[in-house]
Amino acid sequence: MGKSKSPKVHRYSMQFKATAVRLSELPDVLIQDVAGALDIHPFMLSRWRKQAREGLIVTKGIKLDDETTAELKRLRELEKKYKVLQQEHELLKKAIRFASDQKRKSSSSSKQTGKTTPSR
């Protein structure tokens, strides 16, 4: 039988780790967003953040790329807009449901058993 291959272990440089930690510390930035953008697991980024708090990874003096920072800001704005659009969509669905229910009720109440009431 052949040997089973061990999973590929990727080693990241301290510079990469420090930059990832700094990006995740920006205001209104989620760890999941940074991890997704850097193609790493969020747990790994959380571990690096812990190591930075313990002083094992030095993040001070790390210059963040202006393009990356701008992209994260744009991502935050898009996520906010998306959330508003989702809420608007849900509201419209409820309004359509309400209107169709009202239409059904009004059409079923106008249909009676075929009896007409004499007019006076």
Long-range contacts (C-beta under 8 A, 24 or more apart in sequence): 12-40, 14-57, 14-58, 15-62, 17-48, 17-51, 17-57, 18-52, 18-57, 18-58, 18-59, 18-62, 19-62, 19-64, 19-65, 20-45, 20-48, 21-45, 21-48, 21-49, 21-52, 21-57, 21-59, 22-59, 22-62, 22-64, 23-64, 23-68, 23-69, 23-72, 24-49, 25-49, 25-59, 26-64, 26-69, 26-72, 28-76, 29-72, 29-76, 33-72, 33-75, 33-76, 33-79, 34-72, 37-68, 37-71, 37-72, 37-75
